Amino acid sequence: MTIAYFDCFSGISGDMTIGALLDIGVPLEWLQEQLLGLPLDGFSLSAKSVSFHGVQARHFQVRVQGETVHRHYGDIKSMIEKCSLSSRVRQTSLSIFDQVAEAESRIHGVEKANVHFHEVGAIDSILDIVGTALCLEYLGIDTILSSKIPLGKGFVACRHGTLPIPTPATVEILKDVPVYGSGISEEMVTPTGAAIIKALAKDFVDMPPMTIEKIGYGAGSRNLPKQPNLLRVVTGQVHALSDENTQELLEDTVVVVETCVDDMNPEIFGYLMDRLFEDGALDVYWIPVFMKKNRPGTLIQVVCNMETRSTVINRVLSETTSTGVRFHPIRRTKLIREIVTVSTAFGDVLMKKITDLEGNTRLVPEYESCKKIALAHKIPIKKVYERIDREVVSPKLSTIPLTKTDPDYRDVP
């Protein structure tokens, strides 16, 4: 699997991103020709070699002739949807713009379709975003990972006036993304750069085990005195956590949200678990603990994805007697698994297909599917599991109809 690792040690912007991807091997002439598929006029692209702190990089620039036009999100969305570029490029571009539109909508309190872009609605920002999507398609990138994102400090002048760094739009876009303060009095991350990495990065981690194939450096517009103002993009083949005798394992990052309670009506726990799973929790635990003054209590522990962390925290704080929660990201390794639909005597049943380290697969019925069958046919749920297990283990059984003498028969089709 070909991945691109974005090493954002000096932040990220749209021009830095394209500069790095050009440095890896995307031809500038090809990029300009592809961007002519957009209904935009009066622009030209350039990319020159620069050296920051002794490191050679590409500085990408868009030159626009004539007056800059500011657009609404609906205008940009329509433009991209109707252009002649590939569906993958269109979808990637729209997902990036959607991040900006969501942020601006919340900041200014307007409907997303009516968000009026200024800086990000200008031609150069549109070309940065669509150009990024084109470059990634050209390079055949399957997955993007990123380092944590450094933020600058200070103030910057823009159309709205003088704004703090990072700007409100940048901070809003980077919600649920791991960031840290760099201490540098410059704008390290632009709204366009924040939207690109938020929309495209599957995870924000240290560089994974991989075979490095190509490295590209994209230069920012300023040469910082204390460090190179560069974005480094590394592409290559990811190393699976396996050896020649075992199958590939999957890795990702999740968040554990936890708190302890000792003064809550225990009837609430069942309700809370149901709501947490509806909120997108991956797993929920109740763990007996002894708290201050040896009081017995319960440790509530919820595993969730980064994007649902805020929802899970709000649920715990609103539905329990807790006054605060702890949360921390953790890495996890998983066997390859997918949800499949299997035809059985009960009809189609959702099952989890799991591939073990030796490449063998097994099917595990999903509880909710079995529950629906048991309720519909008024039979014990264990009978549902047993019948499905017999059919899956011995496929020939799936062609044998149930009869009234079968112990599992309850008007099953």
C-alpha positions in Angstrom: 0.0 0.0 0.0 1.4 3.4 -1.1 1.3 6.0 1.7 2.3 9.6 2.0 3.5 10.8 5.3 3.2 14.6 5.9 5.9 15.7 8.2 4.6 19.1 9.2 7.5 20.3 11.4 6.9 23.8 10.2 3.2 23.7 9.6 1.3 23.4 6.4 -0.3 25.5 3.7 -1.7 24.9 0.3 1.3 26.1 -1.6 3.7 24.1 0.6 1.6 21.0 -0.1 1.8 21.3 -3.8 5.4 22.3 -3.7 6.3 19.1 -1.9 4.2 17.0 -4.3 5.9 18.6 -7.3 9.3 18.0 -5.7 8.3 14.3 -5.4 7.7 14.1 -9.1 4.4 15.6 -10.4 5.2 17.6 -13.6 4.2 21.3 -13.3 3.1 21.3 -16.9 0.8 18.4 -16.4 -0.7 20.1 -13.3 -1.4 23.3 -15.2 -3.0 21.4 -18.1 -5.3 19.5 -15.7 -6.3 22.6 -13.8 -7.6 24.1 -17.1 -10.5 21.8 -16.6 -11.8 24.3 -14.1 -13.9 27.2 -15.3 -11.3 29.7 -14.1 -9.3 32.2 -16.2 -6.4 34.5 -15.8 -4.0 32.3 -13.8 -0.6 30.8 -14.3 1.5 28.4 -12.2 5.2 28.5 -11.4 7.5 26.5 -9.2 11.1 27.4 -8.5 13.9 25.8 -6.4 14.8 27.5 -3.2 17.1 26.7 -0.3 16.0 27.1 3.3 18.7 26.4 5.9 20.6 24.5 3.2 17.7 22.2 2.3 16.6 22.4 -1.4 12.8 22.7 -1.8 10.1 23.7 -4.4 8.3 27.0 -3.9 4.9 26.8 -5.7 3.1 30.0 -6.7 -0.1 30.9 -8.4 -0.2 34.2 -10.4 -3.6 35.7 -11.0 -4.3 38.4 -13.5 -7.2 40.8 -13.0 -9.5 41.3 -10.0 -9.8 38.6 -7.4 -13.3 37.2 -7.1 -14.7 36.0 -3.8 -17.2 33.1 -3.9 -19.8 31.4 -1.8 -19.4 27.7 -0.9 -22.3 26.8 -3.1 -20.5 28.5 -6.1 -17.3 26.6 -5.5 -19.1 23.3 -4.9 -21.1 23.6 -8.2 -17.9 24.5 -10.0 -16.0 21.4 -8.9 -19.0 19.1 -9.4 -19.5 20.2 -13.0 -15.8 20.3 -14.0 -14.2 17.6 -16.3 -11.8 16.2 -13.7 -12.0 12.7 -12.4 -14.5 11.7 -9.7 -11.8 11.0 -7.2 -10.3 14.5 -7.7 -13.7 16.1 -7.4 -14.5 14.2 -4.3 -11.2 14.9 -2.6 -11.5 18.6 -3.5 -15.0 18.8 -2.1 -14.1 17.1 1.1 -11.4 19.7 1.7 -13.6 22.7 0.9 -16.3 21.1 3.1 -13.9 21.4 6.1 -13.5 25.1 5.5 -17.3 25.7 4.9 -18.2 23.9 8.2 -15.7 26.0 10.1 -16.8 29.3 8.6 -20.4 28.4 9.1 -19.9 27.9 12.8 -17.7 30.9 13.3 -20.0 33.4 11.5 -23.4 31.7 12.3 -24.6 31.3 8.7 -25.8 28.3 6.7 -22.9 26.3 5.1 -24.2 26.9 1.5 -24.2 30.7 2.1 -20.7 30.9 3.6 -18.8 33.6 1.8 -15.2 32.7 1.2 -12.6 35.4 1.0 -9.0 34.2 1.1 -10.0 30.5 0.6 -12.5 31.6 -2.2 -9.8 33.3 -4.2 -8.4 31.6 -7.3 -5.1 30.7 -5.8 -6.7 28.8 -2.9 -9.1 26.9 -5.2 -6.1 25.9 -7.4 -4.1 24.9 -4.2 -6.9 22.5 -3.1 -7.9 21.0 -6.5 -4.2 20.9 -7.4 -3.4 18.9 -4.2 -6.2 16.4 -5.2 -4.7 16.1 -8.7 -1.2 15.5 -7.4 -2.2 12.8 -5.0 -4.1 11.0 -7.8 -1.0 11.3 -10.1 1.3 9.8 -7.5 -1.2 6.9 -6.7 -1.3 7.6 -3.0 -3.6 5.2 -1.2 -3.4 6.6 2.4 -2.2 9.8 4.0 -0.8 10.0 7.5 0.5 13.1 9.3 2.6 14.2 12.2 1.0 16.4 14.9 0.5 20.0 13.7 2.5 22.9 15.1 0.8 26.2 15.6 2.3 29.7 15.6 1.4 32.8 17.6 0.8 36.5 17.2 -1.5 38.4 14.9 -2.2 38.5 11.1 -4.1 41.1 9.0 -6.8 39.8 6.7 -10.1 41.0 5.1 -11.9 40.7 8.5 -9.3 42.8 10.2 -6.5 41.8 12.6 -6.9 38.2 13.8 -5.0 36.1 16.3 -2.7 33.3 15.1 -3.8 30.7 14.5 -6.9 32.3 13.0 -10.4 31.3 14.1 -11.0 29.4 10.9 -7.8 27.4 11.4 -8.5 26.5 15.0 -12.1 25.5 14.1 -10.9 23.2 11.3 -8.3 21.6 13.5 -10.8 20.5 16.2 -10.0 16.8 17.1 -6.6 17.1 15.4 -3.4 16.7 17.7 -1.7 20.1 17.7 1.0 21.8 19.8 2.4 25.4 20.2 5.6 26.0 18.3 6.4 29.3 20.0 7.1 30.8 16.6 5.6 34.3 16.0 4.3 33.4 12.5 1.3 31.8 10.9 2.4 28.2 10.6 -0.9 26.8 9.4 -3.2 28.5 7.0 -6.9 27.6 6.8 -6.3 25.9 3.4 -3.4 23.9 4.9 -5.5 22.9 7.9 -8.4 21.8 5.7 -6.1 19.7 3.5 -4.6 17.8 6.3 -7.8 17.5 8.3 -9.8 16.1 5.3 -7.1 13.8 4.0 -5.0 12.4 6.9 -6.3 9.1 8.2 -4.3 9.5 11.4 -1.8 11.8 13.2 1.1 9.7 14.3 4.8 9.3 14.3 6.2 8.0 11.0 5.0 4.4 10.6 7.2 1.4 9.6 7.6 1.9 5.9 10.0 1.6 3.0 10.8 5.2 1.9 10.7 5.7 -1.9 10.5 9.4 -2.5 10.8 12.6 -0.4 9.6 16.0 -1.4 10.0 19.4 0.3 7.6 22.3 -0.2 8.7 25.8 0.8 6.6 28.4 2.5 6.7 32.1 1.5 9.0 33.1 4.3 12.4 31.8 5.4 12.2 31.5 9.1 15.4 32.4 11.1 15.4 29.4 13.5 14.2 26.5 11.3 13.4 25.7 7.7 9.9 26.8 6.7 9.3 23.5 4.8 6.7 20.8 4.6 8.2 17.4 4.1 6.2 14.7 2.4 7.6 11.1 2.4 6.0 8.4 0.1 6.6 4.7 0.2 5.3 1.3 1.0 3.9 0.7 4.4 5.2 -2.2 6.4 2.5 -4.5 7.8 3.0 -5.9 11.3 3.6 -9.4 9.9 6.3 -11.7 8.7 6.4 -14.1 5.7 4.3 -16.7 7.5 1.5 -14.4 8.8 -1.1 -12.2 7.4 -1.2 -8.4 7.6 -2.4 -6.7 10.8 -4.1 -3.3 10.9 -3.1 -0.4 13.1 -5.0 2.8 14.1 -5.3 5.3 16.8 -8.4 5.6 19.0 -9.3 7.6 22.1 -10.1 6.3 25.6 -12.5 8.6 27.6 -12.9 7.7 31.3 -14.2 8.9 34.6 -15.2 7.4 38.0 -18.6 7.8 39.7 -19.8 6.6 43.1 -23.0 8.5 43.5 -25.2 7.6 40.5 -28.4 5.6 40.3 -27.2 2.2 38.8 -30.2 2.1 36.6 -28.7 4.9 34.5 -25.7 2.7 33.4 -27.8 0.7 30.9 -29.3 3.8 29.4 -25.9 5.4 29.2 -24.3 2.5 27.4 -27.0 2.5 24.7 -26.6 6.2 24.1 -22.8 6.0 23.9 -23.0 3.3 21.2 -25.5 5.5 19.3 -22.9 8.3 19.6 -20.4 6.1 17.8 -18.5 4.5 20.8 -16.4 1.5 19.7 -16.7 -0.1 23.2 -17.9 0.7 26.7 -16.8 -0.8 30.0 -18.0 -0.6 33.6 -15.1 -1.5 35.9 -15.6 -1.8 39.7 -13.1 0.4 41.6 -12.5 1.7 45.1 -12.2 5.5 45.3 -11.3 8.1 47.9 -12.0 7.0 51.5 -12.4 3.5 50.2 -15.8 4.2 48.6 -16.8 1.6 46.0 -17.4 3.1 42.6 -17.5 2.4 38.9 -14.8 3.4 36.3 -16.6 4.3 33.1 -14.3 3.7 30.2 -15.3 4.5 26.6 -13.2 3.7 23.4 -14.1 5.9 20.5 -12.6 7.4 17.3 -11.0 10.9 17.4 -13.9 12.5 15.5 -16.5 11.3 18.0 -14.5 12.2 21.1 -16.3 15.5 21.8 -19.7 13.8 21.4 -18.8 11.0 23.8 -17.4 13.4 26.4 -20.6 15.5 26.2 -22.7 12.4 26.7 -20.8 11.3 29.8 -20.9 14.7 31.4 -24.6 15.3 30.6 -25.9 11.8 31.6 -23.8 11.0 34.7 -22.9 12.6 38.0 -19.3 13.0 36.9 -17.9 16.6 36.9 -14.9 15.8 34.6 -13.4 13.2 32.4 -9.9 12.1 31.3 -9.0 11.2 27.7 -5.9 10.0 25.9 -5.1 8.5 22.5 -3.9 5.0 22.3 -2.6 2.8 19.4 -4.2 -0.5 18.7 -3.4 -3.5 16.4 -6.2 -5.4 14.8 -6.8 -8.5 12.8 -8.3 -7.7 9.3 -12.0 -7.8 9.7 -15.1 -6.7 7.6 -18.8 -6.9 7.9 -20.4 -9.2 5.3 -23.9 -10.4 4.6 -24.4 -14.2 4.7 -27.6 -16.0 3.4 -29.0 -18.4 6.0 -32.3 -20.2 6.6 -33.3 -17.1 8.6 -32.5 -14.9 5.6 -29.6 -12.5 5.2 -27.5 -12.1 8.4 -24.8 -9.6 9.1 -21.6 -11.3 10.1 -18.0 -10.2 11.0 -15.4 -11.9 8.7 -12.1 -12.1 10.5 -8.8 -13.1 9.0 -6.3 -14.6 11.5 -2.5 -14.5 11.3 -2.3 -17.6 9.2 -4.7 -16.3 6.6 -7.7 -18.4 7.8 -11.1 -16.7 8.0 -13.9 -17.2 10.4 -17.4 -15.7 10.5 -19.0 -14.4 13.7 -22.7 -13.4 13.7 -23.5 -9.8 14.6 -25.6 -9.7 17.8 -28.1 -7.2 16.6 -28.9 -9.4 13.6 -29.4 -12.4 15.8 -31.5 -10.4 18.2 -33.9 -9.4 15.5 -34.3 -12.9 14.3 -34.9 -14.3 17.8 -37.6 -11.6 18.4 -39.2 -12.1 15.0 -39.5 -15.8 15.3 -39.9 -16.0 19.1 -37.1 -18.4 19.7 -34.2 -18.3 22.1 -31.3 -16.3 20.7 -28.9 -19.1 21.5 -30.9 -21.2 19.0 -30.3 -18.6 16.4 -26.5 -18.6 17.0 -26.4 -22.4 17.0 -28.4 -22.7 13.7 -26.2 -20.0 12.0 -23.1 -21.7 13.3 -24.1 -25.0 11.8 -24.8 -23.5 8.4 -21.6 -21.5 8.3 -19.4 -24.3 9.5 -21.1 -26.9 7.2 -22.3 -25.0 4.1 -24.2 -28.1 2.9 -26.7 -27.5 5.8 -27.7 -24.2 4.3 -29.5 -26.0 1.5 -31.5 -28.2 3.8 -34.9 -26.7 4.7 -36.1 -26.7 8.3 -38.9 -29.1 9.0 -41.4 -29.3 11.9 -39.3 -32.0 13.4 -36.2 -29.7 13.5 -35.7 -28.4 17.1 -35.1 -24.9 15.6 -38.3 -24.8 13.6 -40.5 -21.8 14.4 -42.1 -20.7 11.1 -38.6 -20.0 9.6 -38.8 -19.6 5.8 
